[in-house]
Structures are given as C-alpha cells and as structure tokens.
Amino acid sequence: GPIVKFAGEPYYGRETSETKRRSHQGALLMREAVRYVQSSSPHWNASGGRDHVFMMLHDEGPCFCPREARGAMLLTHYGYYAAVPQPWGTFFDDNFLAVPDFYGKWIGDPSRPSPCFVRGKDLVIPPWKTPSFWAKALREPAASKLGRRAGIVFFAGELGFRRLKGYSRDLRQRAHALFCNPSERAPCTKFVGGCRTDLPQNCSLWREGVTITSHSGRYHDELLRHTFCLAFPGDGWSSRVLDGIIHGCVPVIVEDESSMFFEGAFALVGLGIDYPDFSVRLPEARLHELVDVLVAIPEHEVRRLQANALLVRDYFVYKDMYNPPHRGGRHTRADLLATGRPGQDAFLLLALALEARARAIGKLGGGGDWHARNKLLLLGSAGANAANTSSERGFLLSL
C-alpha cells in the first residue's frame, strides 16, 4: 500500500494510476511537498531549492529523489555517489529502476540514471538507535582501551542465505565464503533460490581472530573483543560503521563509491579530522586481502585510529532528545547528554554542518572565526589548543 505499505491511503498519482509501491509513493509525496513550498513561499524559486533540506531515509532513499527536489540538500543514510548508479536492494518495492516508465516520468533517464547522492551538497546522517543499544558502550571502560584486542576483525548479521543474489552487492556472502570458520565449510553458498556454486564456502582465508558469522547473541561483546569491525552495505545503507565505532572498534568500510555517516562533515565544521583518521577503507575488489591488510597496520597507527574513533563516536548517536525515565533506568535526557563526552552528539554536529553549508552558499555572513568557535564547542579549550598545535592527522594522540 502507499507510503507505509499496509495502508490504502494516502495514494499519490491516483488520477494517472501511478504505482502504489512504497518507495515510488515516497517520491511522489516528496514531489508534492516541493510543489507546495514553491506555491506558498518565494524562497524555493529564489534559490532553486539550494537553501532547502529534505530527508530521504529509506534503503536507497536519495535514488528516488524526484527531479523537482534535486537542487535541495538531501539528508539521507545512503551516500551512494556513483555517476551512473544501479539498484542494489533485493526488494522489488525499493528498486528505483523496477518501473522504468515511472523513473523516466518523475525522476530521471532510466537509460542513464541520475546520481543518487551528490558530495558537497547532500549529507549522510546516522540512523537513530535507541539508547539501550549505545549508552552502555559509551560507559564501558573496555571500549576506551587503545591497542590491539584479542580478535582481529568481526562481522555478524544477515549473510544473504535467505535473500536474492546481489544482496549487499554479494560482499557479505563473499566475505563469509572466504573467511568463515572451517567448521562451516560447504560446497556452495545458500540463497533463497538454492545454493550458489559460484561462491564455494571454503573458508580458505580464515585464521584465528577472524569472526564473520550470522546474527550473534553476543553482538556487543564481540564488538568490544575485536580491533576492527566490518561495514558492508545491506539493502542500501547499513548501520555497521555506527555499531563498531561506539564500541571503539575501528570500522573497515567495504563499499565502493559511497560516503558514510557524516563523512566530510567532521572536516567541514573544523574538527580537523575525518574518516581516514578513524577508519580503514578496502576496495571491494580487494576483499580477499582483508586480513593481510589489517594485520600489516602498525601498532601506533591502530592506536591512532582508535583514539580518533573514541573522539568522534558521540556524533553517531542522538542524545539531546526528549526521553522520560523508564523503569528507573539511566536514559533521561540529562543522563544521555552526560554519557560519553558530555553534550556531544549527532544533533550538535548536524547543526554545525548545516551552518557550514549555509555559509558556503552565501546564506550566512559574519560570525568571526567560526571554525575556532566550533573547536571549542566540540573539543573544549584543551582540545582546541591541542588541535591547533598538533599535526592534523595525529593531533588526538597529544591530548
């Protein structure tokens, strides 16, 4: 059904019998919103929408952005910026090219699809997770210890055994086939249509300290036990960067042509570091080199990545929100803001990133040295001074 799949209304495009699939309906809803803004105020037409913001948060959300909204800044969880994108989701409802006529009518040219995400204009924001997922991790002393942990690299989650081919760009399946525990050896990799002999589950590259498995009942403990944590796509975006980083586990991003949560925003607001300082990127074609790459990283570099991850992890969770006490728990708004680095969270970084974007398009003037002000807001006086006197890539180790 329209929008939420289970309801019959609202149905956009009734007069022209448009598809009722949820993501397509979302695109039509967004188009109606733009038309309303255009007709009710002069600001959109004056700027072409550059000073407006829309949120498109479903799996491959920005790929469904209608033509009329392309000028606006999109807040999304999916930073797929390929020049000619292709759908990766395995749910037909979320395939932006599943109905070419619809795409051509409302979104772009189906023979050469429009980029889903535009770096420098759009922004990837982290998903909201309940405090029960992250608050304990921000208080956990083990998450703050620097140095290699007992395990090398970890991933637990959907491995595509009950999905169509192509889920997660086949990356989760390939990783498991190569690095699975030898006790799981099999001649093929399961999927919803049978078993794939093109992906023999031979576990040929496994070694002690590598854990790639399906959903784990000890997920938080495993994130704390491993030095590196894998971040693959899912049906579009995945939360794995967030999951790892709040546990002090260095994210290893295997997802080509994709920006991650707040990527670019840390440097944009003047923090002085960004993703190369707290994560590892591995091209999809080099997935088989995963363990060799990670064990070759020097100890001092591991510690630097971990230290920077601990600095930025608060910006991956939303603390500053109305949250009444629950069964005597510690999740009130005041408690959440005091968790981890007090007062630092995703809302703060988002506000500063939006301000920086507004300045970049000439919508804000003055403000003095706002980068210096931001460093005080984000790091405090000691951190700001250290940032100004240390090298950009390694300043955290001097804090």
C-alpha positions in Angstrom: 0.0 0.0 0.0 1.0 3.6 -0.4 3.8 5.1 1.8 3.7 2.6 4.7 2.8 -0.5 2.6 -0.1 -1.6 4.8 -2.4 1.4 4.4 -4.5 2.2 1.3 -4.1 6.0 1.8 -2.6 8.4 1.0 -2.3 7.4 -2.6 -0.4 9.8 -4.8 -0.9 9.7 -8.5 -4.4 8.2 -8.4 -5.5 10.2 -11.4 -2.8 8.7 -13.6 -2.8 5.3 -11.9 0.8 5.5 -10.6 2.4 2.5 -8.9 1.5 2.1 -5.3 4.9 0.7 -4.3 6.2 2.3 -1.1 9.4 4.0 -2.4 7.7 5.2 -5.6 4.9 6.7 -3.5 7.6 8.4 -1.3 9.0 10.1 -4.4 5.5 11.4 -5.3 4.9 12.6 -1.8 8.2 14.5 -1.9 7.3 16.0 -5.2 4.0 17.2 -3.8 5.9 18.8 -0.9 8.2 20.7 -3.3 5.2 21.9 -5.2 3.6 23.1 -2.0 6.7 25.0 -0.9 7.0 26.6 -4.4 3.4 27.8 -4.3 3.4 29.0 -0.7 6.6 31.0 -0.4 9.1 32.7 -2.7 12.3 31.2 -1.2 12.5 28.0 -3.2 12.2 29.7 -6.6 14.7 32.4 -5.5 17.5 29.8 -4.8 16.4 26.8 -6.9 16.0 25.0 -3.6 19.7 25.2 -2.7 18.8 26.5 0.8 16.2 23.9 1.5 16.7 20.5 3.1 14.8 17.2 2.6 15.2 13.9 4.3 15.2 10.7 2.3 16.0 7.9 4.7 14.8 4.6 3.3 17.2 1.9 2.0 18.2 3.6 -1.3 16.3 6.8 -0.4 18.1 9.5 -2.5 17.9 7.4 -5.6 14.1 8.1 -5.6 14.5 11.8 -5.3 12.2 13.5 -7.9 13.6 16.0 -10.4 11.9 18.9 -8.7 13.8 18.3 -5.5 17.3 17.7 -6.9 18.5 21.2 -6.1 17.9 20.8 -2.4 20.2 19.3 0.2 19.3 15.8 1.0 19.8 14.3 4.4 20.0 10.5 3.9 21.5 7.3 5.4 22.7 6.3 1.9 25.7 8.1 0.4 26.0 6.1 -2.9 27.5 8.6 -5.3 28.2 6.6 -8.4 28.0 8.7 -11.6 25.6 6.1 -13.1 24.0 4.3 -10.1 22.4 0.9 -10.1 19.9 -0.6 -7.7 21.4 -2.9 -5.1 18.4 -3.7 -3.0 16.7 -7.1 -3.3 13.2 -6.0 -2.5 11.3 -5.1 -5.7 9.4 -2.3 -3.9 12.7 -0.5 -3.2 14.3 -0.9 -6.7 14.3 2.6 -8.2 14.6 1.2 -11.8 12.0 -1.6 -11.3 9.4 0.6 -13.1 11.3 2.4 -15.9 8.3 4.4 -17.0 7.9 5.8 -13.5 11.6 6.7 -13.2 11.5 8.4 -16.6 8.4 10.4 -15.8 9.3 11.6 -12.3 13.0 11.1 -11.5 15.4 10.9 -14.5 16.5 9.0 -17.5 16.3 5.2 -16.9 18.9 4.6 -19.5 21.4 6.7 -17.6 20.1 7.2 -14.0 20.8 10.4 -12.1 23.4 10.2 -9.3 21.7 9.3 -6.0 23.9 11.3 -3.7 25.9 14.5 -4.6 29.0 15.0 -2.4 29.4 18.6 -1.2 25.6 19.1 -1.4 24.0 16.2 0.3 24.9 14.8 3.7 24.7 11.2 5.2 23.4 11.2 8.7 23.5 8.3 11.1 20.3 6.4 11.8 18.6 6.8 15.2 19.2 3.9 17.6 17.7 3.5 21.0 19.9 4.4 24.0 19.7 0.8 25.1 22.0 0.0 22.1 24.7 2.6 22.7 24.6 4.1 26.2 26.3 1.1 27.9 29.0 1.1 25.2 29.8 4.8 25.8 30.2 4.0 29.5 32.2 0.8 29.0 35.9 1.1 30.0 36.9 -1.7 27.7 35.8 0.3 24.7 38.3 3.1 25.6 41.4 1.0 25.8 43.9 1.6 23.0 45.9 -1.2 21.3 45.1 -4.4 19.5 42.3 -6.5 21.0 42.0 -10.3 21.2 40.2 -10.6 17.9 41.3 -9.2 14.5 38.1 -8.5 12.7 34.4 -9.1 13.2 31.1 -9.1 11.4 27.8 -10.6 12.4 24.5 -10.1 10.6 22.5 -11.0 7.5 24.6 -13.1 5.2 22.2 -13.4 2.3 21.2 -17.0 2.9 17.5 -16.2 2.5 17.9 -13.4 0.1 18.2 -13.0 -3.7 21.6 -12.9 -5.3 23.2 -9.5 -5.2 22.2 -8.6 -1.6 24.9 -6.4 -0.1 26.5 -6.4 -3.6 27.4 -10.0 -2.7 30.0 -8.7 -0.3 28.8 -10.3 2.9 28.4 -13.6 1.0 31.9 -13.4 -0.4 33.4 -12.4 2.9 31.8 -15.3 4.7 32.7 -17.8 1.9 36.4 -16.8 2.2 36.8 -16.1 6.0 34.2 -18.4 7.6 35.2 -20.7 10.4 36.5 -24.0 8.8 33.7 -25.9 10.7 31.3 -24.2 8.3 32.8 -25.4 5.0 30.3 -26.2 2.3 30.5 -26.6 -1.5 28.2 -23.6 -2.1 26.6 -20.6 -0.5 22.9 -20.7 0.2 20.5 -18.2 -1.1 16.7 -18.0 -1.4 16.8 -19.8 -4.8 19.0 -22.7 -3.7 22.8 -22.9 -3.4 25.4 -20.9 -5.3 28.3 -23.0 -6.6 30.0 -19.8 -7.9 30.6 -19.0 -4.2 32.0 -22.1 -2.6 32.1 -21.7 1.2 35.6 -23.0 1.5 36.8 -20.7 4.4 40.2 -20.7 2.7 41.4 -17.4 4.2 40.2 -17.9 7.8 42.7 -17.5 10.6 42.4 -17.3 14.4 40.9 -14.0 15.4 38.6 -13.6 12.4 34.8 -13.8 13.1 32.3 -13.5 10.2 29.0 -15.1 11.1 25.3 -14.6 11.1 23.5 -12.8 13.9 25.2 -13.1 17.2 23.6 -13.2 20.7 26.9 -11.7 22.0 27.0 -8.8 19.5 28.1 -6.1 21.9 30.8 -8.3 23.5 32.2 -9.2 20.1 32.4 -5.6 19.0 34.4 -4.9 22.2 36.6 -8.0 21.7 37.8 -7.2 18.1 40.1 -4.5 16.9 38.4 -4.0 13.5 34.7 -4.3 12.6 33.5 -4.7 9.0 31.0 -2.3 7.5 29.3 -3.7 4.4 26.2 -2.4 2.7 22.8 -4.1 3.2 19.7 -3.3 1.1 21.3 0.1 0.5 22.8 1.5 3.7 23.8 -0.3 6.9 24.4 0.9 10.4 27.7 -1.1 10.9 30.0 1.9 11.0 28.0 3.2 13.9 27.9 -0.2 15.6 31.6 -0.6 15.5 32.7 2.9 16.4 30.7 3.4 19.5 32.4 0.2 20.9 35.9 1.6 20.0 36.1 -0.9 17.2 37.8 0.6 14.1 35.4 0.4 11.1 36.6 -1.3 8.0 34.5 0.0 5.1 34.0 -2.2 2.1 31.5 -0.3 0.0 32.8 1.5 -3.2 31.5 4.9 -4.3 29.7 5.5 -1.0 30.0 8.2 1.7 29.4 7.1 5.3 27.6 8.8 8.2 28.8 12.5 8.4 31.7 11.8 6.1 33.2 15.2 5.2 31.2 16.9 7.9 33.9 16.5 10.6 36.4 18.4 8.5 33.7 20.8 7.2 32.9 22.1 10.7 36.6 22.5 11.6 37.2 19.4 13.7 40.4 18.7 11.9 39.9 15.0 11.2 37.7 12.9 9.1 37.2 9.3 8.0 40.8 8.5 7.1 41.7 9.2 10.7 39.4 6.7 12.4 38.5 4.1 9.8 40.0 1.8 7.1 38.7 1.6 3.6 39.2 -1.5 1.5 38.1 -1.6 -2.2 35.5 -4.3 -2.9 37.9 -5.9 -5.4 40.5 -6.4 -2.6 38.1 -8.1 -0.2 40.3 -11.2 -0.3 43.2 -9.2 1.1 41.2 -8.1 4.2 43.2 -9.9 6.9 46.6 -9.3 5.3 45.8 -5.5 5.1 44.6 -5.3 8.7 47.5 -7.3 10.4 50.0 -5.2 8.4 48.8 -1.9 10.1 51.4 -0.8 12.6 50.5 -0.8 16.3 50.9 3.0 16.5 48.5 3.5 13.6 46.0 1.2 15.2 46.1 3.2 18.4 45.8 6.5 16.5 42.7 5.2 14.6 41.2 4.0 17.9 41.9 7.3 19.7 40.2 9.3 16.9 37.3 6.8 16.8 36.7 7.5 20.5 36.7 11.2 19.9 34.0 11.1 17.2 31.8 8.3 18.3 29.5 10.5 20.3 28.5 12.2 17.0 27.0 8.9 15.7 24.2 8.8 18.4 21.3 11.2 19.3 21.4 12.1 22.9 19.7 15.5 23.1 16.1 14.4 22.8 13.0 14.1 25.0 13.3 10.8 26.8 11.4 10.3 30.0 12.6 7.9 32.7 11.9 4.3 32.0 11.6 1.8 34.9 14.2 3.6 36.9 16.7 3.5 34.1 19.5 5.9 33.3 18.1 7.1 29.9 16.7 10.5 30.8 17.7 13.4 28.5 20.1 14.7 31.1 21.6 11.3 31.7 22.1 10.7 27.9 23.7 14.1 27.4 26.1 13.3 30.3 27.0 9.9 28.7 30.3 9.7 26.9 31.7 13.1 26.1 29.1 15.4 27.8 27.0 17.5 25.5 28.4 16.0 22.3 26.1 14.2 19.9 24.8 13.8 16.3 22.3 16.8 16.7 25.2 19.1 17.5 27.4 18.0 14.6 24.4 18.2 12.2 23.6 21.7 13.3 27.2 22.8 12.7 27.3 21.0 9.4 24.1 22.7 8.2 25.5 26.1 9.3 28.7 25.5 7.3 26.7 24.6 4.2 24.6 27.7 4.6 27.8 29.8 4.8 29.1 28.0 1.7 26.1 29.1 -0.4 26.2 32.7 1.0 23.2 32.5 3.3 25.2 33.4 6.5 27.7 36.2 6.8 29.9 37.3 9.7 30.3 35.0 12.6 34.0 35.7 13.1 36.3 32.7 13.3 33.6 30.1 13.4 36.0 27.2 12.9 37.7 28.2 16.2 34.3 28.6 17.9 33.4 25.1 16.6 36.6 23.6 18.0 35.7 25.0 21.4 32.2 23.6 21.2 33.4 20.2 20.0 36.6 19.7 21.9 36.7 22.2 24.8 39.6 24.6 25.3 42.2 21.9 25.9 41.2 20.0 22.8 41.0 23.1 20.6 44.5 24.2 21.7 45.9 20.7 21.0 44.2 20.7 17.6 45.9 24.0 16.7 49.4 22.9 17.7 49.5 19.3 16.5 49.5 17.8 13.1 46.1 17.5 11.5 46.1 13.7 11.1 47.6 12.8 14.5 46.6 15.6 16.9 44.5 13.3 19.2 47.5 11.4 20.5 48.7 14.6 22.1 45.5 15.2 24.1 
